[in-house]
Amino acid sequence: MPQIVGRDPPSDWLVVDTGDQSVHLFLPELRGEYDLDGMWQRRLVQHAIQFLM
């Protein structure tokens, strides 16, 4: 059964934990502040560089 984390106290960021996956839900302005897309992109580039070396 999925669990929702971050509801109490009210939050602009919710995490839904399905057991084998986690889904992060943000308000648009908070999503931009944390830049998770950019973080993952940089991490993928780091892995690609390590793979090529």
N, CA, C and O of each residue as an XYZ file, in Angstrom:
212
protein
N       0.835     -1.183      0.000
C       0.000      0.000      0.000
C       0.880      1.247      0.000
O       1.748      1.361      0.865
N       0.699      2.178     -0.920
C       1.507      3.394     -0.952
C       1.348      4.215      0.323
O       0.268      4.287      0.909
N       2.449      4.829      0.735
C       2.443      5.723      1.887
C       2.761      7.125      1.411
O       3.607      7.313      0.537
N       2.077      8.123      1.992
C       2.356      9.520      1.669
C       3.110     10.117      2.842
O       2.649     10.052      3.981
N       4.272     10.701      2.563
C       5.130     11.291      3.582
C       5.146     12.798      3.368
O       5.211     13.246      2.224
N       5.088     13.588      4.425
C       5.232     15.028      4.307
C       3.941     15.815      4.360
O       3.926     16.987      3.983
N       2.861     15.212      4.816
C       1.571     15.904      4.863
C       1.362     16.684      6.144
O       0.635     17.677      6.146
N       1.977     16.260      7.225
C       1.665     16.843      8.530
C       2.951     17.278      9.207
O       3.711     16.405      9.626
N       3.244     18.532      9.344
C       2.409     19.679      9.003
C       2.295     19.846      7.484
O       3.077     19.252      6.742
N       1.338     20.640      7.019
C       1.173     20.833      5.572
C       2.496     21.211      4.899
O       3.267     22.016      5.421
N       2.735     20.625      3.751
C       4.015     20.802      3.074
C       3.793     21.109      1.596
O       2.772     20.739      1.015
N       4.770     21.793      1.000
C       4.761     22.059     -0.437
C       5.432     20.920     -1.211
O       5.532     20.968     -2.437
N       5.894     19.886     -0.476
C       6.613     18.771     -1.080
C       6.068     17.486     -0.460
O       6.147     17.298      0.754
N       5.521     16.612     -1.282
C       5.032     15.321     -0.817
C       5.850     14.205     -1.446
O       6.290     14.318     -2.591
N       6.051     13.139     -0.706
C       6.708     11.949     -1.232
C       5.726     10.796     -1.090
O       5.208     10.539     -0.003
N       5.474     10.104     -2.195
C       4.636      8.914     -2.189
C       5.572      7.716     -2.307
O       6.259      7.555     -3.316
N       5.597      6.882     -1.280
C       6.472      5.718     -1.237
C       5.637      4.488     -1.565
O       4.781      4.088     -0.776
N       5.880      3.887     -2.726
C       5.119      2.716     -3.150
C       5.811      1.412     -2.785
O       5.334      0.331     -3.131
N       6.933      1.515     -2.087
C       7.682      0.314     -1.714
C       8.912      0.146     -2.578
O      10.028      0.099     -2.061
N       8.729      0.055     -3.895
C       9.882     -0.090     -4.782
C      10.195      1.189     -5.551
O      11.201      1.249     -6.258
N       9.361      2.199     -5.426
C       9.588      3.501     -6.070
C       9.112      4.603     -5.145
O       8.219      4.405     -4.321
N       9.729      5.777     -5.297
C       9.279      6.973     -4.582
C       8.940      8.039     -5.608
O       9.680      8.246     -6.570
N       7.818      8.715     -5.399
C       7.381      9.779     -6.298
C       7.379     11.079     -5.498
O       6.744     11.167     -4.447
N       8.095     12.091     -6.004
C       8.165     13.392     -5.351
C       7.208     14.349     -6.052
O       7.253     14.493     -7.274
N       6.343     15.002     -5.280
C       5.378     15.966     -5.812
C       5.667     17.325     -5.195
O       5.671     17.475     -3.973
N       5.911     18.329     -6.061
C       6.274     19.664     -5.617
C       5.317     20.698     -6.180
O       4.677     20.472     -7.207
N       5.222     21.836     -5.501
C       4.657     23.019     -6.140
C       5.693     23.503     -7.150
O       6.889     23.325     -6.917
N       5.279     24.106     -8.263
C       6.233     24.510     -9.309
C       7.386     25.374     -8.796
O       8.528     25.170     -9.206
N       7.112     26.335     -7.909
C       8.195     27.202     -7.437
C       9.200     26.441     -6.576
O      10.386     26.771     -6.589
N       8.764     25.451     -5.845
C       9.671     24.656     -5.023
C      10.486     23.712     -5.901
O      11.660     23.466     -5.627
N       9.878     23.192     -6.935
C      10.595     22.312     -7.862
C      11.788     23.034     -8.478
O      12.874     22.467     -8.596
N      11.577     24.291     -8.871
C      12.670     25.084     -9.427
C      13.755     25.368     -8.409
O      14.934     25.409     -8.759
N      13.380     25.562     -7.161
C      14.347     25.856     -6.101
C      15.288     24.680     -5.846
O      16.490     24.871     -5.659
N      14.744     23.472     -5.839
C      15.568     22.283     -5.579
C      16.296     21.778     -6.827
O      17.323     21.108     -6.707
N      15.788     22.084     -8.010
C      16.421     21.709     -9.285
C      16.817     20.228     -9.331
O      17.945     19.894     -9.692
N      15.889     19.353     -8.966
C      16.196     17.922     -9.001
C      16.486     17.432    -10.420
O      17.308     16.535    -10.609
N      15.823     18.008    -11.404
C      16.093     17.619    -12.796
C      17.544     17.918    -13.153
O      18.217     17.091    -13.767
N      18.024     19.093    -12.771
C      19.415     19.468    -13.031
C      20.391     18.579    -12.276
O      21.440     18.205    -12.801
N      20.035     18.241    -11.032
C      20.894     17.370    -10.237
C      21.050     16.008    -10.910
O      22.162     15.490    -11.019
N      19.930     15.425    -11.362
C      20.000     14.121    -12.013
C      20.750     14.208    -13.335
O      21.490     13.288    -13.684
N      20.572     15.297    -14.076
C      21.283     15.465    -15.339
C      22.790     15.518    -15.102
O      23.558     14.878    -15.821
N      23.216     16.288    -14.086
C      24.648     16.370    -13.772
C      25.189     15.011    -13.356
O      26.310     14.648    -13.712
N      24.396     14.263    -12.604
C      24.829     12.934    -12.160
C      24.967     11.989    -13.349
O      25.914     11.204    -13.397
N      24.059     12.044    -14.297
C      24.162     11.209    -15.497
C      25.415     11.543    -16.289
O      26.082     10.646    -16.804
N      25.739     12.827    -16.390
C      26.960     13.248    -17.098
C      28.192     12.713    -16.371
O      29.131     12.241    -17.012
N      28.197     12.780    -15.041
C      29.332     12.252    -14.273
C      29.508     10.763    -14.520
O      30.633     10.292    -14.683
N      28.406     10.015    -14.549
C      28.484      8.574    -14.814
C      29.010      8.313    -16.222
O      29.815      7.403    -16.420
N      28.574      9.086    -17.183
C      29.036      8.899    -18.565
C      30.538      9.161    -18.659
O      31.250      8.414    -19.331
N      31.021     10.192    -18.007
C      32.458     10.505    -18.028
C      33.248      9.382    -17.379
O      34.280      8.969    -17.908
N      32.784      8.882    -16.246
C      33.474      7.775    -15.573
C      33.488      6.530    -16.449
O      34.484      5.807    -16.485
N      32.400      6.278    -17.151
C      32.312      5.109    -18.020
C      33.311      5.206    -19.167
O      33.897      4.200    -19.567
N      33.510      6.422    -19.701
C      34.398      6.613    -20.835
C      35.877      6.625    -20.462
O      36.735      6.489    -21.334
N      36.177      6.784    -19.193
C      37.590      6.846    -18.763
C      38.180      5.502    -18.553
O      39.352      5.391    -18.193
